[in-house]
Amino acid sequence: MTMSQKILQACPLPPPLAGKLPALCPVETLSDAPDQAAFLRERGAEFTVLITTGTQGADKALIDALPNLKAICSLGVGYDAIDLNAVRARGVMLSNTPDVLNDCVADLAMGLLIDTVRGISASDRHVRRGDWPRVGPTMPSTRVSGKRLGMLGMGRVGQVIARRA
């Protein structure tokens, strides 16, 4: 990036990343503005790059408020919160961070699978409620090993889950 470019951060970012951005070019954080609509009306034309997150995104109104926008960098896997029609209509480059959470999401999916099949959380709640002495132990559950797993969707995360299974 050149110093003639300017970054608009849609929301706060992790400090290690936010701390590095000013070395690239000037940065402003939209969420710091007390009146974001007024800020965008007055200064929206200054920004060529928008940095957002997968959850914060960028709607059409935000994209339209940045007439010199060239790129949106989304720190997240999905584009769900970004208006793709507005991005395409403006010819804005869009990037995301695919694959960075695949292993973590697959780990969680496998943990939830084992928890559900084996009843770990349910048994924990049973004991913590004091039901063990009053009601007795929970019913035995089935095992996970040796079972067949059906997968709906074999995207990046689905493939990692399938390998783990």
C-alpha positions, 0 to 999 in steps of 0.5 A: 500500500502507498501512503496515498491510500487510507484504511477504514477499520469497521470495528476494533481488531485484535491489538497485535494486528491493529498495531501493525496497520498504521505502518502500512498507511493511515488508519481510522476506526469507524466504531470510534466515531460517535456519529458513524453516519456523519463520519462517513458523509464527511470523510468516506471518500478518504478511504480506499481499503475497508478492514472488517470481520466476518461478523461485522461485515459491510452492508450496501450502505457502508460500501456506498459511503466509501466512493473510492473503495478499492478493497475489502479485507474481511478477517473471517472465513465467510462472506455472510455479512458482506453485501456481495452484490454491492461489492460486485457492482462496484468492482471492489476486491474482496479477500477473506481468511479461509482455512485459518479456523478449519482445525478449530471448527473440526475439533469442536464438531468432533467434541460436540459429536462425542458429547452428544453420543456419549451424553457427557454434558447431560451426565454432568448436568445430572450430577451437578443438579444432585440427581445422582443420589436421588434418581441414580446414574444416567442411562448408558450411551452408545460408543462413537468408535465403529459407527458410520458418520454421515456428512452434509457438505464437504467444504473445507471444514467438512473435509477436515471433520471427515479426516478426523472421523 
